[in-house]
Amino acid sequence: MRIAMVSPYSLTRPGGVQGQAMGLARELRTLGVDVRVIGPCDGPPPSPGVVSVGASVNWDSNGSVAPIATGKVVARRTIEALRSIRPDVVHLHEPAVPGPTITALIGFQGPMVGTFHISGEMSRAYLKPALRGAMSRLRMRVAVSEAARDTAVAYYGGEYRVLWNGIEVGKHRSAEPFPSERPAVLFVGRHEPRKGLGVLLDAWRGIGRDATLWVVGEGPQTAELRGRGVAGVEWLGRLSDEDLAARLTGAAVFCAPSTGGESFGIVLLEAMVARVPIVASAIEGYSDVARAGREALLVPPDDPEALRDALRRILDDAPLRTRLVDAGVERAEEFSMSRLAEAYLACYEECLERPSARRRAR
């Protein structure tokens, strides 16, 4: 079987959707599936089997900034790639995002599977009436969580199968931990309001523990947040995958204080695999992955006092950390990329057996 997997986001820049596409492609290849990944690339393609349709530009989307590529040249390259690959099935990640996924949705005539990742409010670019009709070209629709399914149903209607995002278990267990003289709490994410770093800094100001806060990433709020002068914070900027893995495995606690807009907590699964206990916001997307008091301590979003109390509790209680870690390792196995690849392979096979929308309408 030959699959063309299409990402609207730059495959050379970090991100949840493109990370899922690349990881799923790797796992499907171990099952004997020929997978090519089509999408924007800022520089050379990151690995064999990736076809670039051009460089990306930043696009405001869902409270964040997404690296997408649009225009006639991108559309032409996408169609040329599909003609060259001649896939049995095309798998679109975020079918409604402008760029190569919409091009494939409209231009490819064969079987297509669409995976919907976004939850919450959408950009106006997703709301064009024609998109709702175009979704009928998908033979199968998949959502990465209940929250993502609810959002997709509200905007596009239709029926959706829920398949979790996957975690490459082996990839996140091999890193050597970064040494730290004091217990470290790790934050990873773009410095923007919905990721909750400002809430975490407010909580950290009165933490009252001999610990350090590692802040990874950057964004529009970086200068303002650094200017607060909160003590005990190390601003690490962007890190390579290897350095980030070392920081994660070396951390005493992983903190995800997002205020909303998260369709799935893949970062929580990465912490579970790395055997790091978690404090996170009790929001849709996160609570689907980490259950309160079992795999993580979950607190109300945008509540610095509750977040501070949870961080103090987990830093002070070694048996609690051990219990959360053990439960997290077991939970992460349920979301392994290998299981996800098997589930998608079954979707592709089912998709090939289903009649197209045009044939059903006759």
C-alpha positions, -999 to +999 in steps of 0.1 A: +000+000+000+012+035-009+001+065+013+006+102+006+004+120+040-001+157+037+008+183+064-002+220+061+026+230+085+063+232+080+079+198+085+112+214+095+097+233+124+085+218+157+048+214+161+022+188+172+005+181+139+037+178+118+053+157+146+023+133+144+025+131+107+062+123+107+060+099+136+031+080+121+048+078+088+079+062+104+058+037+123+037+028+092+069+021+073+078-006+099+045-023+090+056-024+053+036+006+041+052+030+016+046+064+030+056+098+015+050+130+035+041+162+016+043+196+032+062+229+035+098+228+045+121+257+055+153+243+041+161+208+030+135+181+037+142+167+072+143+130+062+140+107+031+104+103+020+095+140+026+085+161-004+087+198+001+062+222-015+080+253-005+089+275+024+064+286+051+051+319+064+037+326+098-001+326+100-022+336+131-044+306+139-063+293+170-045+317+194-011+308+181+011+312+150+013+284+124+040+279+097+020+273+065+026+277+027-001+289+003-003+302-033-004+289-068+032+275-067+024+255-036-008+242-051+010+232-083+038+214-064+013+196-043-006+182-073+027+173-090+038+154-059+005+135-058+008+126-095+044+114-090+036+093-059+004+078-072-009+069-038-036+044-030-049+067-002-042+103+007-041+111+044-047+148+051-038+163+085-060+193+091-079+192+058-093+228+062-059+246+067-050+267+037-022+253+015-014+217+004-041+200+024-069+220+008-053+216-026-053+178-021-088+178-007-101+195-038-078+182-065-072+145-056-098+121-071-090+090-051-097+078-015-089+103+013-087+101+051-088+134+070-075+139+105-089+169+125-066+182+153-080+215+163-104+221+192-121+253+203-126+285+183-113+284+147-099+311+125-123+326+099-102+309+072-117+276+083-153+288+080-158+293+042-191+276+032-174+257+004-152+239+029-181+222+045-191+207+011-156+198+003-153+176+034-178+152+018-149+142-005-133+124+025-141+088+027-132+088+064-129+115+090-108+111+122-105+134+152-076+132+177-099+137+208-135+141+218-128+179+220-115+179+184-144+159+172-169+183+188-152+212+171-152+195+137-189+185+140-198+221+149-181+235+119-183+208+092-209+183+104-204+146+095-193+115+114-158+111+130-138+083+144-117+093+174-081+081+173-056+094+198-024+111+189+006+087+192+038+087+212+070+071+199+078+054+232+114+043+224+124+077+211+116+094+245+133+068+267+168+069+254+180+104+265+206+110+291+192+133+318+205+168+320+222+172+354+208+197+379+219+206+414+183+215+424+150+199+414+139+215+381+104+222+369+102+222+331+079+243+309+080+238+271+059+259+247+055+290+227+054+321+248+019+332+242-011+337+264-028+303+258+002+283+268+000+298+303+036+307+310+026+340+326+004+320+350+033+297+358+056+327+365+030+342+389+029+309+407+066+305+407+072+340+423+060+326+457+070+290+453+091+290+484+111+259+475+148+253+466+140+245+430+146+260+395+122+266+366+135+257+332+116+276+304+120+263+269+108+281+238+101+317+228+074+338+214+056+372+213+055+374+252+092+364+258+105+399+264+076+410+286+077+378+307+115+379+312+111+415+322+091+405+352+124+394+368+111+363+386+139+346+405+149+310+400+141+309+363+165+297+335+154+310+301+167+283+277+152+295+244+147+270+216+165+237+221+174+209+197+154+177+200+183+160+218+188+188+243+151+190+250+149+153+256+178+156+281+161+185+299+129+165+301+144+134+315+164+155+339+134+174+352+118+167+386+084+179+373+068+188+340+044+217+341+018+223+313-003+254+325-022+260+292-054+280+295-072+262+267-071+255+230-053+221+234-070+193+214-046+166+228-019+164+254+010+149+235+034+168+257+020+150+287+026+116+271+062+126+263+067+134+300+051+101+310+074+081+288+104+101+302+092+091+337+086+127+348+056+136+371+031+161+357+013+192+369-011+205+342-043+225+337-076+206+338-086+215+303-101+194+274-073+177+256-052+173+287-078+156+309-084+131+280-048+119+284-038+124+321-065+116+346-066+138+377-048+122+407-038+092+386-013+102+360-010+139+369-021+167+393-046+188+374-055+223+385-080+249+372-066+269+343-054+305+348-052+300+386-016+308+399-024+299+435-038+264+426-008+258+404+016+269+431+000+246+456+002+216+432+039+223+424+047+225+461+029+193+468+046+173+441+081+187+449+076+178+486+061+143+482+085+117+467+060+088+471+034+109+451+059+115+423+067+077+421+030+068+420+023+093+392+053+082+372+044+045+374+008+052+364+020+075+336+043+049+321+014+025+319-009+051+305+015+061+278+017+026+264-020+029+256-012+058+232+019+042+216+026+052+180+028+015+170-008+010+181-019+042+163-002+030+131-021-003+132-054+016+137-047+039+108-037+010+086-071-005+093-087+029+083-068+030+050-079-005+042-115+003+051-113+035+031-103+016+000-133-006+004-158+022+008-175+038-023-168+074-030-194+101-022-202+104-059-209+067-062-230+067-031-251+095-045-260+077-077 
